[in-house]
Amino acid sequence: MKIVFSVKQRRPGCALLQAACGGTVPSMVFGIKFPFETWLTDLTPDMGAYEITEAQLERLSVIAREAVDGGVVEPLVGSAPPQEG
């Protein structure tokens, strides 16, 4: 399955961006795994559609919640290091 996700902001695109940009996570599953407050409603330069497994979907769900809650999360593989300033 594919998910539209911002690796910099560590959050998924909203359900409409999922549909428009090639996300294939079933909407029922997407809504359960990613609470509304984790959704990004605008495209970001680093947002892309990524092929993921079920286990990766679970991990991204945790990462997105931690990003919104301000928690510390481990870096995403292949993502750029955080910019200071």
C-alpha positions as CSV (number, residue, x, y, z in Angstrom):
1,M,0.0,0.0,0.0
2,K,1.1,3.6,-0.4
3,I,0.8,6.5,1.9
4,V,1.3,10.2,1.2
5,F,3.5,11.4,4.0
6,S,5.8,14.4,4.9
7,V,9.1,13.0,6.1
8,K,10.1,16.5,7.4
9,Q,7.0,17.2,9.4
10,R,6.4,13.4,10.1
11,R,2.7,13.6,9.4
12,P,0.5,12.2,6.7
13,G,-1.4,14.2,4.1
14,C,-5.2,14.4,4.8
15,A,-7.6,12.0,3.3
16,L,-8.1,14.2,0.2
17,L,-4.4,14.4,-0.4
18,Q,-4.2,10.7,0.0
19,A,-6.7,10.2,-2.8
20,A,-5.3,12.9,-5.0
21,C,-1.6,12.0,-4.7
22,G,-1.7,8.2,-4.9
23,G,-2.2,7.1,-1.4
24,T,-3.8,3.6,-1.2
25,V,-4.3,3.1,2.5
26,P,-8.0,2.2,2.9
27,S,-9.8,5.3,4.2
28,M,-11.3,3.4,7.2
29,V,-7.8,2.2,8.2
30,F,-6.3,5.7,7.6
31,G,-8.9,7.4,9.8
32,I,-8.3,5.0,12.6
33,K,-4.5,5.0,12.5
34,F,-4.1,8.7,12.0
35,P,-6.3,11.0,14.2
36,F,-7.5,14.2,12.4
37,E,-5.0,16.4,14.3
38,T,-2.1,14.5,12.6
39,W,-3.2,15.3,9.1
40,L,-1.5,17.9,6.9
41,T,-4.1,19.7,4.7
42,D,-1.5,21.3,2.3
43,L,1.2,19.8,0.1
44,T,4.7,20.2,1.4
45,P,7.9,20.1,-0.7
46,D,9.0,16.9,1.0
47,M,5.7,15.1,0.8
48,G,5.6,12.0,-1.4
49,A,3.7,8.8,-1.9
50,Y,5.7,6.0,-0.3
51,E,5.2,2.2,-0.6
52,I,4.9,0.8,2.9
53,T,4.1,-2.4,4.7
54,E,1.6,-3.0,7.5
55,A,4.3,-2.8,10.1
56,Q,5.6,0.5,8.7
57,L,2.0,1.9,8.7
58,E,1.8,1.1,12.5
59,R,5.2,2.8,13.1
60,L,4.2,5.9,11.0
61,S,1.0,6.2,13.0
62,V,3.1,6.4,16.2
63,I,5.5,8.8,14.7
64,A,2.7,11.1,13.5
65,R,1.1,11.2,17.0
66,E,4.5,11.9,18.6
67,A,5.2,14.7,16.1
68,V,1.8,16.4,17.0
69,D,2.3,15.8,20.8
70,G,5.8,17.2,20.6
71,G,7.5,13.9,21.6
72,V,10.9,12.9,20.5
73,V,10.9,10.4,17.7
74,E,13.8,8.6,16.0
75,P,14.8,9.9,12.6
76,L,13.0,8.5,9.5
77,V,15.4,6.4,7.3
78,G,16.4,8.5,4.4
79,S,15.1,11.8,5.7
80,A,17.1,14.9,5.9
81,P,18.5,15.9,9.3
82,P,16.6,18.6,11.2
83,Q,17.6,22.2,10.2
84,E,18.5,24.6,13.0
85,G,17.4,28.2,13.0
